[in-house]
């Protein structure tokens, strides 16, 4: 909270000379005497005397009687004076701790290397370290190395306003425990710039820390943290873009009157998260998603320990610090759309553009490796998404499968000279395969989805609940059920051209 200094007024002619080194009792008595000598209404003299109290070295237990003495002499509010003195003492101690190197919650920047290694070699060293510690794919190791190195260019030391417009979150997830999530997060933490562990943290602590220190936040057990504190979702989402900010009210004091003023806090910062299962979909959409599986027993070997990680950080980070401005400039420029894999949708393109630019800056084969990592990881994430787009994909898969079956049946009938019973017999309302593929009955669709193990509908209790869910799903995409006569009977279902039109817009 920010205290507003009270306006000056006519001060009493009291002694404001620097205090000499005397005992605490004598010092306390001298300050009480100075307070008693203040004139009634001389509010301008209260601030210098309160400052001397803060700097006197007296214990905080003496602040209350001294604040009351000042208030009695000047007519100000003693509680307000006491809060301001305590806050000033805390700020002073915090500044001293920061100067001593113990106040900042995150690691300070290292001195840049005088002869930095090429960026491609530094990235390869990071990949080797990650692969030695965690069982993961080559694409996952490359993505983590690029993301960790990119944190050095989010706020370039030469110009903190440079750097990328947005920076994706790194989401490390697994289906169960003991898959290496925390170990990978620890490895990343020893590479990123200004790492700050935030396993149990409030939203206020996050945006205040970001505004002051510009750290890289590392959140383990993220699934539990977001379930416990849903307000964090908005903070993490807004911090994806450089324009991200939150507005909060802070307390101010003016002439003894307490009030609140709105203040805007920046939230833009790199964030790495680890946890079991999925996070809120808005965070997932803004993330580079790394899925881990438990390591096979036959592949277990010697892993790099925390002491070795600390030693590696001391060797690697000076080189990254030396490249920080170049990394920031490259990520700010980005890459052309033609250099981004065509399989990526718009959000994934935004997520990967800064990392692809970093890979291009590194040279050698790093751009090809980054493109491969983007394509593989984004496809894996899309296949594992059981949201609305996945459900729509299943509906389209049924339509495609049904059309292929109907066309194959018709062609087989034509091939034998139409001597057998024609397909679709008993359904005179449908005379050609094209007509059969223009409408899908709700009952038929629900039965297929319920029987398909990986459709996302297999855990529903019956076909009726599947039909209800499909109706709600397609309604959200603007597709409504219609009523047709099929085989002489009224049948509720969906027009296939309407579903395919939606699919052309939303397919990945």
Order of alpha helices (4+ residues) and beta strands (2+ residues): alpha-alpha-alpha-alpha-alpha-alpha-beta-alpha-beta-alpha-beta-alpha-alpha-beta-beta-beta-alpha-beta-alpha-alpha-alpha-alpha-alpha-beta-alpha-alpha-beta-beta-alpha
